[in-house]
Amino acid sequence: MSEKEEDQELEVGSEDEAAGKGTWKHAAFHVATTIATPAAYAPLPFALASLGWPLGVSSLVTATLATWYSSLLIASLWRWNGKKHVTYRLLADSIFGFWGYWSIAFFQQVASIGNNIAIQIAAGSSLKAVYKHYHKHGTLTLQHFIIFFGAFELFLSQLPDIHSLRWVNGLCTLSTIGFACTTIGVTIYNGKMTDRESISYSLQGSSSAKRFAAFNALGAIAFSFGDAMLPEIQNTVREPSVKNMYKGVSAAYSVIVLTYWQLAFTGYWAFGSQVQPYIVASLTVPKWTIIMANIFAVIQISGCYQIYCRPTYAYFEERLASNRTSMLKNGLIRLILTSIYIVVITLVASAMPFFVDFVSICGAIGFTPLDFIFPVLAFLKAGKMPKNRAVGISMRILNVGIAAWFSIVAVLGCIGAIRFVVEDVKTYKFFHDM
């Protein structure tokens, strides 16, 4: 039996226990938790500042509509050939074969690891902000809080599967709304308190710097819509799975539009080209609301972290754990594997706490192929076009256009992100307390 066939057999068997229990509301919680995170939309005002109003707004709106459409396409492919495909990798294998399977496996790991590095940096920054409010001259650094957050994630990692996180993710969804409402309100307040004549919306730097900043911004916007786990989430939803997933995705995107667009536009309006990569860092008053926003951020991204580390856990656990071994032994294997994963992520996040750089790299290399390019190509390849000829031709043109444009975005975003990483490594030492 090949490794891929073994993976298919193991994954189907392991997911069956959790399959079919969730409602469309649970699906909405999971999708909203994986996409609408503070780590994802807090950089959006900075991305707009790197693109300017016309290009920034059009890029954000286009990305929103494209990923909503692509998510519905993925949901529709759930049983496209009569078989249930419980992971993104197996869905890709059923449509594209060997190269589809391993390509998705690679992109998922890039997205998962890059996303969780960015999350740990964001969580550490928020925890440090709360700490500094109460202990202005405290000696704890960003790295301490990144480690604290990693320890908490290690605890959550002992929960068995995605479905067992449904109540955690319900709380995270409420925290998403809380973070967005608090941050948007405080951003508007800070914007009104600022001398508006001092705010500039012009792009900063030389022609070369503006160009690379724009490339980097495209990667950040792609990251903000990242959801590399749709088939895994759909496997937890009861029948009719496709219909429930449509409702769950659309409900989640309602939250996304209300939060992403509002925060992106108000953040750029309030602070202009001087807005920070992590919007909360730009806020100054009132202090108690900023503390509240940071607490909401930490709660929310703790659930997102778990969603993205699950494919890595499952891959290794299913090769080392067994139903024939004791629960204690399997629990010990899980503890060892999750500890190794979180130690590695924590170490990288602590050594290179360049938040927006990881956001852009992850968006360009991981999420753009998974969320923009693969869904439309898979739908074309699977031959799921409507019978109406005019509608079918229109969908083909739309799908090819999305795949072509976001392939360009992936390349440009990667170039911009790598350039910023190189510059930051030159500027800061490893384990710098940002």
ChimeraX attribute file (.defattr): number of C-alpha atoms within 10 A of each C-alpha:
attribute: neighborCount
match mode: 1-to-1
recipient: residues
	/A:1	6
	/A:2	7
	/A:3	8
	/A:4	15
	/A:5	11
	/A:6	12
	/A:7	18
	/A:8	18
	/A:9	11
	/A:10	16
	/A:11	19
	/A:12	17
	/A:13	12
	/A:14	16
	/A:15	19
	/A:16	12
	/A:17	12
	/A:18	17
	/A:19	19
	/A:20	17
	/A:21	13
	/A:22	20
	/A:23	19
	/A:24	25
	/A:25	19
	/A:26	24
	/A:27	30
	/A:28	27
	/A:29	25
	/A:30	33
	/A:31	30
	/A:32	28
	/A:33	30
	/A:34	30
	/A:35	21
	/A:36	30
	/A:37	33
	/A:38	33
	/A:39	29
	/A:40	27
	/A:41	26
	/A:42	28
	/A:43	28
	/A:44	31
	/A:45	32
	/A:46	28
	/A:47	32
	/A:48	32
	/A:49	30
	/A:50	28
	/A:51	26
	/A:52	18
	/A:53	16
	/A:54	9
	/A:55	12
	/A:56	25
	/A:57	17
	/A:58	13
	/A:59	18
	/A:60	22
	/A:61	13
	/A:62	12
	/A:63	21
	/A:64	20
	/A:65	13
	/A:66	20
	/A:67	23
	/A:68	18
	/A:69	18
	/A:70	22
	/A:71	23
	/A:72	19
	/A:73	19
	/A:74	24
	/A:75	22
	/A:76	17
	/A:77	22
	/A:78	23
	/A:79	14
	/A:80	18
	/A:81	11
	/A:82	8
	/A:83	11
	/A:84	15
	/A:85	24
	/A:86	25
	/A:87	24
	/A:88	23
	/A:89	27
	/A:90	26
	/A:91	24
	/A:92	22
	/A:93	20
	/A:94	17
	/A:95	20
	/A:96	16
	/A:97	13
	/A:98	14
	/A:99	11
	/A:100	20
	/A:101	19
	/A:102	16
	/A:103	17
	/A:104	22
	/A:105	19
	/A:106	15
	/A:107	20
	/A:108	26
	/A:109	18
	/A:110	19
	/A:111	29
	/A:112	26
	/A:113	23
	/A:114	26
	/A:115	29
	/A:116	28
	/A:117	29
	/A:118	26
	/A:119	29
	/A:120	32
	/A:121	29
	/A:122	28
	/A:123	28
	/A:124	25
	/A:125	26
	/A:126	27
	/A:127	22
	/A:128	21
	/A:129	20
	/A:130	19
	/A:131	17
	/A:132	15
	/A:133	14
	/A:134	9
	/A:135	12
	/A:136	10
	/A:137	9
	/A:138	11
	/A:139	8
	/A:140	13
	/A:141	17
	/A:142	23
	/A:143	25
	/A:144	16
	/A:145	21
	/A:146	27
	/A:147	21
	/A:148	15
	/A:149	21
	/A:150	23
	/A:151	16
	/A:152	11
	/A:153	20
	/A:154	18
	/A:155	12
	/A:156	17
	/A:157	23
	/A:158	13
	/A:159	13
	/A:160	15
	/A:161	20
	/A:162	20
	/A:163	26
	/A:164	11
	/A:165	20
	/A:166	19
	/A:167	14
	/A:168	20
	/A:169	30
	/A:170	20
	/A:171	17
	/A:172	28
	/A:173	28
	/A:174	17
	/A:175	23
	/A:176	27
	/A:177	19
	/A:178	19
	/A:179	27
	/A:180	27
	/A:181	17
	/A:182	18
	/A:183	29
	/A:184	23
	/A:185	16
	/A:186	23
	/A:187	26
	/A:188	18
	/A:189	16
	/A:190	19
	/A:191	20
	/A:192	11
	/A:193	11
	/A:194	13
	/A:195	10
	/A:196	13
	/A:197	6
	/A:198	8
	/A:199	16
	/A:200	16
	/A:201	17
	/A:202	14
	/A:203	20
	/A:204	14
	/A:205	10
	/A:206	9
	/A:207	10
	/A:208	9
	/A:209	16
	/A:210	15
	/A:211	17
	/A:212	22
	/A:213	25
	/A:214	24
	/A:215	26
	/A:216	31
	/A:217	33
	/A:218	31
	/A:219	34
	/A:220	29
	/A:221	28
	/A:222	32
	/A:223	31
	/A:224	29
	/A:225	28
	/A:226	27
	/A:227	26
	/A:228	28
	/A:229	22
	/A:230	24
	/A:231	22
	/A:232	21
	/A:233	24
	/A:234	30
	/A:235	27
	/A:236	27
	/A:237	24
	/A:238	19
	/A:239	17
	/A:240	11
	/A:241	22
	/A:242	20
	/A:243	14
	/A:244	22
	/A:245	32
	/A:246	22
	/A:247	18
	/A:248	24
	/A:249	24
	/A:250	20
	/A:251	18
	/A:252	24
	/A:253	23
	/A:254	13
	/A:255	17
	/A:256	23
	/A:257	15
	/A:258	13
	/A:259	23
	/A:260	26
	/A:261	18
	/A:262	17
	/A:263	25
	/A:264	24
	/A:265	18
	/A:266	19
	/A:267	31
	/A:268	28
	/A:269	22
	/A:270	25
	/A:271	26
	/A:272	24
	/A:273	22
	/A:274	18
	/A:275	24
	/A:276	22
	/A:277	19
	/A:278	22
	/A:279	24
	/A:280	25
	/A:281	15
	/A:282	16
	/A:283	23
	/A:284	13
	/A:285	13
	/A:286	11
	/A:287	12
	/A:288	10
	/A:289	17
	/A:290	24
	/A:291	19
	/A:292	16
	/A:293	24
	/A:294	25
	/A:295	19
	/A:296	24
	/A:297	28
	/A:298	26
	/A:299	22
	/A:300	30
	/A:301	28
	/A:302	24
	/A:303	25
	/A:304	27
	/A:305	25
	/A:306	24
	/A:307	27
	/A:308	23
	/A:309	22
	/A:310	18
	/A:311	24
	/A:312	17
	/A:313	17
	/A:314	20
	/A:315	13
	/A:316	14
	/A:317	17
	/A:318	16
	/A:319	11
	/A:320	12
	/A:321	18
	/A:322	12
	/A:323	9
	/A:324	7
	/A:325	9
	/A:326	11
	/A:327	12
	/A:328	9
	/A:329	12
	/A:330	17
	/A:331	14
	/A:332	14
	/A:333	16
	/A:334	22
	/A:335	15
	/A:336	11
	/A:337	17
	/A:338	23
	/A:339	18
	/A:340	13
	/A:341	15
	/A:342	23
	/A:343	15
	/A:344	13
	/A:345	22
	/A:346	22
	/A:347	17
	/A:348	18
	/A:349	27
	/A:350	24
	/A:351	14
	/A:352	23
	/A:353	28
	/A:354	22
	/A:355	21
	/A:356	28
	/A:357	27
	/A:358	28
	/A:359	29
	/A:360	36
	/A:361	29
	/A:362	33
	/A:363	35
	/A:364	33
	/A:365	24
	/A:366	29
	/A:367	29
	/A:368	31
	/A:369	24
	/A:370	24
	/A:371	28
	/A:372	28
	/A:373	24
	/A:374	19
	/A:375	25
	/A:376	24
	/A:377	19
	/A:378	21
	/A:379	21
	/A:380	17
	/A:381	12
	/A:382	14
	/A:383	10
	/A:384	14
	/A:385	15
	/A:386	11
	/A:387	8
	/A:388	8
	/A:389	10
	/A:390	9
	/A:391	11
	/A:392	14
	/A:393	13
	/A:394	10
	/A:395	17
	/A:396	16
	/A:397	10
	/A:398	14
	/A:399	22
	/A:400	14
	/A:401	14
	/A:402	21
	/A:403	19
	/A:404	13
	/A:405	12
	/A:406	22
	/A:407	17
	/A:408	13
	/A:409	23
	/A:410	26
	/A:411	16
	/A:412	20
	/A:413	31
	/A:414	24
	/A:415	18
	/A:416	24
	/A:417	28
	/A:418	17
	/A:419	17
	/A:420	22
	/A:421	18
	/A:422	11
	/A:423	11
	/A:424	15
	/A:425	12
	/A:426	10
	/A:427	9
	/A:428	14
	/A:429	11
	/A:430	13
	/A:431	16
	/A:432	14
	/A:433	16
	/A:434	13
